[in-house]
């Protein structure tokens, strides 16, 4: 197969990229995290306050990253902007930890999707303890193959899965409002509300997370300086509206106590509305939702590996692009390994969520802070300048700090492990620079 070094031809439209934003955010989280939020808050008002705060903070974050993307629209931008604004060693450490975290997180999403699907499609004799793992790995392999054949094919698959996901969420929510009576409210738990709210923000921020990763698609979006900010904003506004709509449906039918006791809350909602048949339909749809998240992750993560290879801290094979399919074959295969290997060692969803958030909060804070550097340098922007600067990005950084402290308080061992992986990126950068001929630091 012919291959070439260099940039990938920009092919994605605004709609393509908005669908990537939507699926990067709406993975499996909204079908799992409401139970954790309800357990932490224990009351209706605080439950919705957590979702509203998470949504508003994430929208501010989306604006922040939209301007960063407009001022720095390059393939591998999530890595590249930190390297350009601060230092390649810090950029490598962040991207190293993010690559491992994204692979493990996507594998966990695929596994939860498979857990939804196994009870409703497999014969009883095939429902072994390892059946969800086998199905999850098969799903990831199929999506890797689709993306291996080309970016456009991956984008079309992404659009279809994203539209199916939107239709499912709207159908569930509107049906709940049309035919279901309102559930009885449960009594609020004892204890002060600030720590309960802070704990609830962890799953909320997890559910809203992912939009910033579209920076790595900057080289694939036509007229990125203008279209990328629009796509991020459109995608995030859609996410916030649908999250609030679906949570209102959960609470109307199940009540806060019912949400708290239902880990697979979408299945519980559909069963309460229509019975077993609806539960089967929704479980299949949630499996497709998980597949959409995994597909979006596979589409964008190899771009960061390409940027690190361009800095000669990773093998040059990660720079190669197939001329006919526009696919980074070596980078895609490496990321595929980070998807499949963690599938065999993942623990509980709660621990996975806290690991993801411990990594994300540090990384997002560093990347978001580059906006101040880009503004000070006077970097040009072709399309978007966020309102409320510098107050709004400062509030966004403060919100990330609150979530980070909450994660370390809730699961210190998991958070410490994420921090160790991040710090290990420094020595790995030095080793890679020596082995692959990277330019001296500084």
RAMO-V59870 format. One record per residue. N is the residue number from 0. SS is DSSP state (a for helix, b for strand, c for the rest). Layout:
# RAMO-V59870
N;SS
N;SS
This chain:
# RAMO-V59870
0;c
1;c
2;b
3;b
4;b
5;c
6;c
7;c
8;c
9;c
10;c
11;b
12;c
13;a
14;a
15;a
16;a
17;a
18;a
19;a
20;a
21;a
22;a
23;a
24;a
25;c
26;c
27;c
28;a
29;a
30;a
31;c
32;a
33;a
34;a
35;a
36;a
37;a
38;a
39;a
40;a
41;c
42;c
43;a
44;a
45;a
46;a
47;a
48;a
49;a
50;a
51;a
52;a
53;a
54;a
55;a
56;a
57;a
58;a
59;a
60;a
61;a
62;a
63;a
64;a
65;a
66;a
67;a
68;a
69;a
70;a
71;c
72;c
73;c
74;c
75;c
76;a
77;a
78;a
79;a
80;a
81;a
82;a
83;a
84;a
85;c
86;c
87;a
88;a
89;a
90;a
91;a
92;a
93;a
94;a
95;a
96;a
97;a
98;a
99;a
100;a
101;a
102;a
103;a
104;a
105;a
106;a
107;a
108;a
109;a
110;a
111;a
112;a
113;a
114;a
115;a
116;a
117;a
118;a
119;a
120;a
121;c
122;c
123;a
124;a
125;a
126;c
127;c
128;c
129;c
130;a
131;a
132;a
133;a
134;a
135;a
136;a
137;a
138;a
139;a
140;a
141;a
142;a
143;a
144;a
145;a
146;a
147;a
148;c
149;c
150;a
151;a
152;a
153;a
154;a
155;a
156;a
157;a
158;a
159;a
160;a
161;a
162;a
163;a
164;a
165;a
166;a
167;a
168;a
169;a
170;a
171;a
172;a
173;a
174;a
175;a
176;a
177;a
178;a
179;c
180;c
181;c
182;c
183;c
184;c
185;c
186;c
187;c
188;c
189;c
190;c
191;c
192;a
193;a
194;a
195;a
196;a
197;a
198;a
199;a
200;a
201;a
202;a
203;a
204;a
205;a
206;a
207;a
208;c
209;c
210;a
211;a
212;a
213;a
214;a
215;a
216;a
217;a
218;a
219;a
220;b
221;c
222;c
223;a
224;a
225;a
226;a
227;a
228;a
229;a
230;a
231;a
232;a
233;a
234;a
235;a
236;a
237;a
238;a
239;a
240;a
241;a
242;a
243;a
244;a
245;a
246;a
247;a
248;a
249;a
250;a
251;a
252;a
253;a
254;a
255;a
256;a
257;a
258;a
259;a
260;c
261;c
262;c
263;c
264;a
265;a
266;a
267;a
268;a
269;a
270;a
271;a
272;a
273;a
274;c
275;a
276;a
277;a
278;a
279;a
280;a
281;a
282;a
283;a
284;a
285;a
286;a
287;a
288;a
289;a
290;a
291;a
292;a
293;a
294;a
295;a
296;a
297;a
298;a
299;a
300;a
301;a
302;a
303;a
304;a
305;a
306;a
307;a
308;a
309;a
310;c
311;c
312;c
313;c
314;c
315;a
316;a
317;a
318;a
319;b
320;b
321;b
322;c
323;c
324;c
325;c
326;c
327;c
328;a
329;a
330;a
331;a
332;a
333;a
334;a
335;a
336;a
337;a
338;a
339;a
340;c
341;a
342;a
343;a
344;c
345;c
346;c
347;c
348;a
349;a
350;a
351;a
352;a
353;a
354;a
355;a
356;a
357;a
358;a
359;a
360;a
361;a
362;a
363;a
364;a
365;a
366;a
367;a
368;a
369;a
370;a
371;a
372;a
373;a
374;a
375;a
376;a
377;c
378;c
379;c
380;c
381;c
382;c
383;c
384;c
385;c
386;c
387;c
388;c
389;c
390;a
391;a
392;a
393;a
394;a
395;a
396;a
397;a
398;a
399;a
400;a
401;a
402;a
403;a
404;a
405;a
406;a
407;a
408;a
409;a
410;c
411;a
412;a
413;a
414;a
415;a
416;a
417;a
418;a
419;a
420;a
421;a
422;a
423;a
424;a
425;a
426;a
427;a
428;a
429;a
430;a
431;a
432;a
433;a
434;a
435;a
436;c
437;c
438;c
439;c
440;c
441;c
